[in-house]
Amino acid sequence: MKRLWIRSSFACVALLLATSFAEAGQRLYSINSATNELVTIDVDNGAVAVVGSLGREVRDIDLAMLDGRLYGLSTDFAARRAELLEIDAFDGSSTLLGNLAVGSTRATHAESLGSTGGRLYAGFTLSPSDTTSGRLGAVSLTGAITGDVAVGTDLDGLAADALGRLHGIDSVPPGTVHLDALQPTQRVASYINAGLANDLVFSQGFIYMIFHQTSRLSVVDAATRQLVRSVDLSVAGEYFGLEVVAVPEPTTLALAGLGITTPLLARRLRRPSR
């Protein structure tokens, strides 16, 4: 019996190691607004896996991580309001936190959400007749916007680079991405010939970009701004928003498993045989 328990314990650790190696690295999240589902995307082969339903209809949504929580910003075109959501990264369910507003003036459209310096930032408009998101401001977890400024470009997507600088993205036909480094006093623009894109995220020296009309993920070298590769997604849809979430390294998970299993094993071995 003792020998069987030991073998079972080490089998559990082996299973934990195998699972952790398979999931090592980072997980890329997006939203398929055609089905209103949170999904993950394999950056190597484009495989799409459904995490779960948001439980609501979303449009022009973007994603951002802050303090380990996943947030989304969506526009309700019928009601002319921009909604800040918290999204459960494990099952996809969403909770409405508030509507974006500057004081008593409600944002009527918002396309981009990013985070840096411990704060969320959004690209939005206050004009019901404006379909672009040409203003940038910090957003509280209730939707209140402060410090908003006109940036002179349409912010389809927002993301922070490795240095914490926010970048906005805007597609310029026929196939060029207009990438803006949003500085406190100026806007530094660059162009990427990587096809159209509406959302982006920086990760480990690369920029990942997605375009909802082609169901394609583009990978760009963050330093050279050159296209590395494009991957067609395995499921056609309308993909908006990108965010990278780190998963535990294999050694971390393995040690955690051993930390649980080893004391139990030691106690079992110390028990007198009957």
N, C-alpha and C positions, 0 to 999 in steps of 0.2 A: 504493500500500500504506500509506504514511504517513497519507494522508487518511482511509482506511478505519479505521485504528487510532484516530485522533483521534475520529472519529464514534462508534466503539464505546465509547470511554472516556466521552464525554459522555452516551451513552445509558445507561450503567451508573449514572452519577450521577443522571440523571433518574429512573431506576427506583427508586433508593435514596430520593430525595426523595418520590416518590409513595407508596412503602411506608411511610416514616416519618410522613408526614402522616396516612395512614389509621390508624396505630396511636398517634398522639400522645395524651398525657394519661395515663390510668390504666386498669388492667385489674382487673375485679372477679372474684374467684375464689369458688367455692362447691363443695360436695360433693353429688352426687346419690347418696344412700345406697341408693336403689332399685337402682342399677346399680354402686355402689361406684366412681364415676368422679369425677375432678377436672374441673370445667368452668369456663368463663368466661361471664359474663353481660353483655350490652350493657345499660347502665343507661337508654338512651333508648327502646329498643324491646323489651327482654326477650329478645332472641335468645340462645339457649344454644349454646355450642360445646364439644364434648368435647375435653379436653386429653389424657386417658389414664386407664387403669385404675390404681387404687391397689394392686391385687394382693392385696387382703385385704378381708374383710367389716368394715364400720364401722357403728357405731350412736351416735346422739346426738353426732356429731362437731362440733367447733368448730375454727376456724383462727386462726393468729396469725403475724405476721412478726416475726422478731428477727434483727438483723444480716444482713439480706438473705437469710435462709433462711425457708422456709415450714414451719410445724409444725402438727400436728393432734393433737387429744385425743379419743379414742374409748373407749367402754365395751364390754367383752366381758361381756355379761350372764350367759352360761353359766358362765364362770370367775369372775365377780364381781371384775373388776379393771378399772382404768382405764389405758389404754395411750397413752404419748406417742410420736408418730410424727414423723419428718421426711419431708416430701413434696417431690418434685422438681417444681417449677413448670413445667418444660418438657415432661415426659412423664407426670406423674401418679403415678409409682411411689413407694412408701412404704417406709420402714425403721423398724422398731421400735427405739426408744431405751431404753425402760424402762417399768416399771409404777409408777404414782404410789403413794407411801407416806409416812406420817409416822413416821419411825423404822422400827420393824418392823411397824407396823400399816398394812396395805394399804388404799388407797382402793377402795371397791367400786363406786362410780359417780361419773362426772364428766361434766358437760355443757358446760362453758365454759372457754375459753382466751383470754387476752389478753396484751399486752405493754406495758410502760412502764418507763422508767428503766433500760433495758438488761436487763430480766428478764422471764421468763414468769410469769404468774399463772393459777391455775386455780380454778374453782368445783367443789366435790366433796363427797362424804360418806364417812365411815368406817364407817357402819352398814349391814350387809347388808339390813336391813328398811326402810331409808330410800331412797325413790326421788327425792328432791330433792337439790340441790347447794347446801347452805346454809353451807358453809365456804369461806373464801378463803385461799389461801396462795401463796407464791412457789415456783416449780418449777425445779429444776435440769434440765440436759439428760440426766440419767439417771433423772429421775422423782422425786427426793427433794424432799419438801415441807418448807418451813420457814416460821416465823412465821404459822402458820395461825390464823384467828379465825372465830368464828361471826358471820355478817353479818345474820341475821334475815330473810332472803329467799331464794327459790330462784333461783339464778344460772343461767338457761338459756343466756345468752350473756354474753360479756365483751368490752369494747373500750375503748380509751383515746381521749379527745378531743384537740383541738389543744393543750391545756395539759398533756397527759400524765396527766389524771385518769381512773382506771378507772371504767367504768359497767357495771352489771349490768342484764340485761333479764329480765323475767318476764311472761308473758302472763296477763291476768286476764279471764276470760270476762265478758260475751259478746263483747267486741271492743276491749279497752283494754290498752295496753302499760304495764307498771309499770317505769319507768326509774329506776335508783338510781345516784347519784353516790357512790361508795364513798370516804369520807374516812378519815383515820387514827382519828378518834374518834367519827364520827357518820355516819349514812346520810341523805342528802338525796333524797327521793323526788319524782318528778313522774309525771304520767300523760299518755299520748299516745293520742288517739282515731284510730288508724291501722290498726285491725284487729289480729289476733293476730300475734305474731312470736316466734321462738325464737332468733334470732341477729341481730347488728348490727355495723356498722362506721361510724366517723366518717371523712368525707373532704370537704375543701374547703367547709366550712360546712354540710354536710348529714349526716344520719344515714340510712344505708341499712339496711333491716330485711327479713328474709325469714321466711316461715312455711312449714313443711314440708308442711302439709296442704292448702294452697291453691296452691302453686307461684306465688306472687306476691311481687314486690319492691315495697316501699314506700319512698318518698323523703320525708324529714322535714327541715324547716328546723331546724338545730341550735340556733339562737338563740331562736326563737319556739316550738319544739316543735309546729309546725303541719304537717299533712300537705300536701306539695306535689303528689304524684301517686302512683298505684299502677300497676304494669305487670305484666301477666300474662306469665309465662315461656313461651317458644315450645315447650318440651318439658315435659310433665307429669312430675313425679317427687317425690322426698322430699328436699328441699334443706335441708342443715344447714351452718352455718358460713359466714361471709363474711370476706373479707380483700381489701384493696386493695393492688395492687402497681404502683408507678410505672414507666412505660416511658419511654425517652429521648425528649426533646423533638425535634421535627423538625430544628431548627437544629443540635443536637448531633450527630445522626446524619449530617446533610448535611455538616457540617464534617469529621466523621470520614471520610466517604467521599471528600471532596475531599482530605483529608490523605493518603489512600492513593493516590488517582488522580493528583493533580497532580505529585508527584515522578516517578512512572512516565512521565507524559506529557512532563515536562520532559526526562527522560533520553532518551526516544524522539526528541524534536525535536532534541536535540543530536547525535544519531547522524548521521554522514556518509551521504549517499545512495550507493547502489551502482549 
